[in-house]
Amino acid sequence: GAVVSQHPSRVICKSGTSVKIECRSLDFQATTMFWYRQFPKQSLMLMATSNEGSKATYEQGVEKDKFLINHASLTLSTLTVASAHPEDSSFYICSARDVGQGNTEAFFGQGTRLTVV
Amino acid sequence: AQKVTQAQTEISVVEKEDVTLDCVYETRDTTYYLFWYKQPPSGELVFLIRRNSFDEQNEISGRYSWNFQKSTSSFNFTITASQVVDSAVYFCALSGQNQGGKLIFGQGTELSVKP
């Protein structure tokens, strides 16, 4: 199956700093990637849809200036949490859609556990 | 609007018991996909199954089986002879044909299998 690699798996940062999370499709091209957030004991909520070469589409209530998404190539999307605060501590997970075969399935990365202290 | 409901927040069983996790969905799309994922404590999502809305055949994979019923908009998941390693949070998810691959997740069911 298709492989999506997400890095880092864990990060601890100080309040006010920015954190970048990478999501890579290793063996397929992904024109679309999705970023989800999961707070403890809760479900996964879609934050934004990232399209290669264009601006990301954010879900209602997600601050685009705080969660900066860049999808500059067909295999890489990045999520930058700008000026992170403790309330941004969460599990962030990306998924990438393999459009090469017309497949509608999206494959998930391993997730990144962000702790802001 | 699309919605997935997993009414069981937590389930606790003893090893070797059978357990069924319920999933009810809502969608106006005529073509859609249903998924089940397992999330162990490490956090990664483990893909279990994907079902096309036109395929109502039940599926069995080892100790896992799925019952898809469009008439009741349900896609239930049964684990037979549960094992401690089955302990995890299980998510049911829905993707409409025109959603481009994004998923709507249910609230998740935390399954605890005790020895």
HADDOCK unambig.tbl for C-alpha pairs under 7 A between the chains (distance, minus, plus):
assign (segid A and resid 34 and name CA) (segid B and resid 102 and name CA) 6.78 0.50 0.50
assign (segid A and resid 42 and name CA) (segid B and resid 107 and name CA) 6.54 0.50 0.50
assign (segid A and resid 43 and name CA) (segid B and resid 105 and name CA) 6.70 0.50 0.50
assign (segid A and resid 43 and name CA) (segid B and resid 106 and name CA) 6.68 0.50 0.50
assign (segid A and resid 43 and name CA) (segid B and resid 107 and name CA) 4.89 0.50 0.50
assign (segid A and resid 43 and name CA) (segid B and resid 108 and name CA) 6.20 0.50 0.50
assign (segid A and resid 44 and name CA) (segid B and resid 105 and name CA) 6.32 0.50 0.50
assign (segid A and resid 97 and name CA) (segid B and resid 101 and name CA) 6.32 0.50 0.50
assign (segid A and resid 104 and name CA) (segid B and resid 100 and name CA) 6.78 0.50 0.50
assign (segid A and resid 104 and name CA) (segid B and resid 101 and name CA) 5.36 0.50 0.50
assign (segid A and resid 105 and name CA) (segid B and resid 101 and name CA) 5.83 0.50 0.50
assign (segid A and resid 106 and name CA) (segid B and resid 101 and name CA) 5.64 0.50 0.50
assign (segid A and resid 108 and name CA) (segid B and resid 45 and name CA) 6.82 0.50 0.50
assign (segid A and resid 110 and name CA) (segid B and resid 44 and name CA) 4.79 0.50 0.50
assign (segid A and resid 111 and name CA) (segid B and resid 43 and name CA) 6.87 0.50 0.50
assign (segid A and resid 111 and name CA) (segid B and resid 44 and name CA) 6.03 0.50 0.50
